[in-house]
């Protein structure tokens, strides 16, 4: 194997796959990246057995071949390379020689035969959706997934294809994020995929803005495929809970807020929360909301933000992180908040297809 | 605690909650809650699935506790539990019942043929059988009012007969005039045949239809026997109409019994159907302890654990193993340790837990970590070799009955190295879930026959 590639592109490719690697894996070959040189491209693959990512990088290939090289070292070497081009050649005993400008490295690898085979999705269903759309949907839901391992089914995002619509849902028991979009998929297709958070993070990081992403899925595996990126992930096992139950009936009060203004105010006020009193209180009055927080041993904060509202005064308390988090990923300037009582769930909606349910905290 | 007194306690709490949340929230999340038990400051609340447990715990627990505190004047521990059993229908209205002829109080009642050991006191409760236990207690406290009929199903040796007879004991002891009958489906059939042969079926009917509590064990035995099913159908109707308690056991879900008349199947499901599943390790240990205490015997804890580990699915076999060990100890007057016990129970230990050799462990570990088998015993000590070797030692320690020195020898090392290895691996397992998974996968692979 021998090829030359642009330092910048090779480095970007290595960074994309690097995040997959579990640095403490007991199986040595899993700390390595599979490097395969073919026609006009080099394919870089990393896996932790549950999630595998394959990136293709343009290269000038002199000799086909493949090997695996230690991920961290190789990524650092390429990043620090002195010249614009990097040449990698496989020497004897699976030793890779990396040359850039006047720098020379030789690094001991492991035979590519020891690298686990990538899963296939033969016999599974195949679909295609817009890359940018999928990325945005995952961005707006992924953060709401649970990290509590006692309920594994919630440690990911549900992608539900049904009647020509795609729903993305994530919840951790205290909030729920949902995005529903019409997609150009056969309306006969009914498919539930629960994709682990690690794969979601990889997709958000790596999906581009143009073109389609092909999705192939079997009962236990899913493959996302674009022109230069393939993400293979196992699916979370089990049925996703009935999330529709969480979405409350339309509320009595609708408040129009300016997204960034509100988000920044919540973040500022939240500075005065502590582990013990981790809530901000919102008091909605005519055309304004007063956001307050106080911790006995730290101090107090108070900020007023103009809103559009002309109902009766209503107060409600939320966890500030859960309240501000979805706002980061939205783009519209205005958001709508629906609140029916201090003990009922609050709902955040926007002009874009997005719905967020957040459970209030008890005001004592 | 009976269902009635439970709901009597729960109802006012429910009302308080209703005042605090919107009708929407109440009907979505609160109304479905069913109190399952309420004892010693601990309330167990049943909900339809795990998602309810999560959502209620995360969002409504403080509210629930607040309402409980206000209602009861003291704080109560709240535990949610998934109760997948069908919710009992509200009690049917009083039917215009043909009242069973009242018995004269002087009429002698015969003691039911019950095993004196099968009482509630002797029943070890664990997560696998809590619900069944609670249901049986409810029936024993208020026969024919809580759940009627009560159907207990579960595999062989999980305590069906025990629970059923415990109901018999409790009712016979507390209700002084109650007539209790315990009969296995097989004797029920044989008895019926006898009565038919002697042309005295009326006596048979009088006998069974005069019972206050009928405990019929192993109803699956009735499958495919239409004559007795017909007879039992009428007995069943007579008893339920007269508001008498019927308790049934079965070794599988009732719908899976082939050759049982649909009208019986539907009737069996009228009341409450409850399942017994195999006990977890803690419960098995508790059973052994209780049994050993009953025999006035103390065994070393590691011996108890060994027995509990190796007899997983059948409590009868579990207790059998204990009896065997105890009798061996008293006959041979030898100290009991894991080695003697594993030798003693060699032929009865379940297949799943077959002997795993240190060789097999070394081989599997070497494969998993991509090492040569020779590395397992070599003196080389780079981390990439040493750590898998520690893993192999740890697995040998936990999966084989060999002693520390024996394991040490198999690795060309001494017992202290093995102890150190076990600690190192256990520490790593605590701090690294991914590693733990690797170990669990290895262990599973080794235990597969």
Interface residues (C-beta under 8 A of the other chain):
Chain A: X22 X24 X25 X26 X27 X28 X29 X48 X114 X149 X151 X154 X173 X174 X241 X242 X245 X246 X248 X249 X340 X341 X343 X344 X345 X359 X362
Chain B: X20 X21 X22 X24 X25 X28 X49 X50 X51 X54 X55 X57 X58 X59 X62 X63 X66 X368 X369 X370 X384 X387 X388 X391 X432 X433 X434 X435 X438
